[in-house]
């Protein structure tokens, strides 16, 4: 007994379509798996590889006796963008301690101190403390110099776009163990951290 030719035709007509859909589904599934793996590798690499540190000279008002100081930035650079003749090998490079900061929210905008901390850390600063200022009505952002390092206070003011006249000196809280206190005022939108 031979099978019915009509049923054989119907199976053969449906079979290529079914095979095509199965192959397409398999191909899509493989592409999704590959995409997930690539994203995972990219995230893992970005977490494990530190950004290359490049020392840049700081341009500030200096006396003739004061040596040129450098500030480290953590902007990622490619080997082609760094002129090898301008950089020193790591063995000869001076290891400068990062400036220790306290960042206080003095404007009342939720999360502004945390965003500022993240931005400052990316720019090479050591943020030790984040919180709210004693009051929330500061009109202008201010820097309090707690360690006597006026150069570091001026560098931070220049980096953020704060007028140098808003730097004050105080050493009334030695337990803080910070060099500078940054109070974010209501003018935070004009600071470089907000751009």
N, C-alpha and C positions, 0 to 999 in steps of 0.2 A: 504494500500500500504506500502510495506516495503522498506526501503532504499536499494540502491544497495550495495551488500556486498563488491565490489571492492573499492568503495569510502570510506567505513568504514575502511577497512584495511589500505588504504593509509593515512587516518587521524590518525589512531592509531599508524602507523609506524613513522610519522613525529612528533606526539605529545610528545613522550618521549624525542626525541632529542631537541625539542624546549624547553621543560621543563628543561632539563639538562642545556642548554645554559643560560636560564633565571636565574636558580638558581646559576650558576657559575658567571654570571655577578653581581648578587646581593651580593654574597659572596665577590667578588673582591672589589666591591664598599664599603662594610662594612669594609674590611681590610684597604682600603685607608683612610677612615674616622677615623678609630682607630689609624692608624699611624700618621695622622695629629694631632690628639688630644694629643697623647703621646709626639710628638715633641714640641707642644705648651706648655704642662705642664713642660717639661724639660727646655725649654728656660725661662719660667716664674720663675721656681724655681732657676735657676742659676742667674737670675737678682735680685731676692728678698733676697736670703740668702747670707749674707756677709761671706767671708772666715774667719775661726777661726784664731785669732791672737795668736802667740806664741812668747814669749820673749826669745831671745837667747843672751847669753853674747857675747860681742864684744872682740875679742882678738886683742889688739893693744899695742904699747909701752906706758906704763903708769909710772908715778912717784909714789912713795909710798903715797904721799898726795892725789893723784887723785883717786876718788872713781870709782868703776867698773860701766861702763855705759852699757846700753842695747840698742839694735837696734831691732825694730819690723819688722817682715816679714809677708807677707800675703799668705804664702804657705798654701794651704788647708791641714788639717791634720785630721786624724780619731782619735776618742777617744782612740783606742787601741795603736796608735803610740806615744801618749804623755804620759809620765810617770807622774802620778798625784803627786808623791812626789817631782818632780822638778818644778812644776808650782805653782804659788800662786793664791789664789782666787781673783776674780776681785776687791773685796773691798780693798784688801791690795796692789794690783799692783800699781806701780807708773805710772802715765800717762805722758809719754814723748812726747813732741811736735815733730812732724816729721820735718826733715830738709827741709827747703824751698829752692828750686832750680830754677835756670834759665838755660835753655838748648839752646845753640846756635849752628847753623850749620856753621862750619868753613871750610868745605871741598867741598861744592858745590853739594853734592849728594842730589837730591830731596827727601824729606820725612824722612831723617835720624834723624832729631831732633824730629819729631813726634813719630817715632818708639822708639827712646830712651826715650822719655817722658812716653810712655805707659809702657815700661819695668820698668822704675824707680818707677812709681806709683804702679805697681804690687809688687814692693819690698819695699813699705812703705814710699816712699818719697813724698813730697808735691811739685809738679812742678807748679810754679806760672807763668812762662813766657817761651814761645818757640818762636824762631825766627832765623834770620840769623845774623852771626857775621859781624863786620865791613868789614872784608875781608874773602875771601874764599880759602886762600892758606896755612892754618895751616897744617903743616906736621904731628904734633903729637897732640893728644887730651890733653887738659889742664883743670885744676880746679883752679878757682880764689876764694880764701877765703875772703869773704866780711864781715864776722861777728866776725872774730878772733877765731872761733871755729876750731882749727887745728885738733882736734880729728875727727870731722864730715868730714872734708876734706880728712883725711887719710882713713876713713872708706869707703867713696865714691870711692876713688882711688883704694883701695883694691878690692871693690866689682866689679868695672868695669875692673880691670886689667891695670890701668894706673900707671906708675912709680911715686912714691911719690916725686921725684925731679921735677915733672911737676906741683906741687902745688905752687901757688904764692898768696900773700896777697895784697889786695887792698880795700880801703874803699872810693873810689872816687865817688860812685853813691849811696848815702843812700836812695834815692827815690825808688830804686828797691825793697826794703824790702825783700831781699832774703839773705840766709846765704852763698850760694855757687853759682858760675856760672860755668857751664860745657860747654866747647867749644869742639865740635866734630871735630877732624882733619882727615886727609887722612888715618890715621891708624885705622879707625873705624872698619875695618873687623877683627882686632885682639882683639877687645874689647868683653867682655862677652855678651854685648847686641846684638851682631851680630851673636852669636852662636845659 
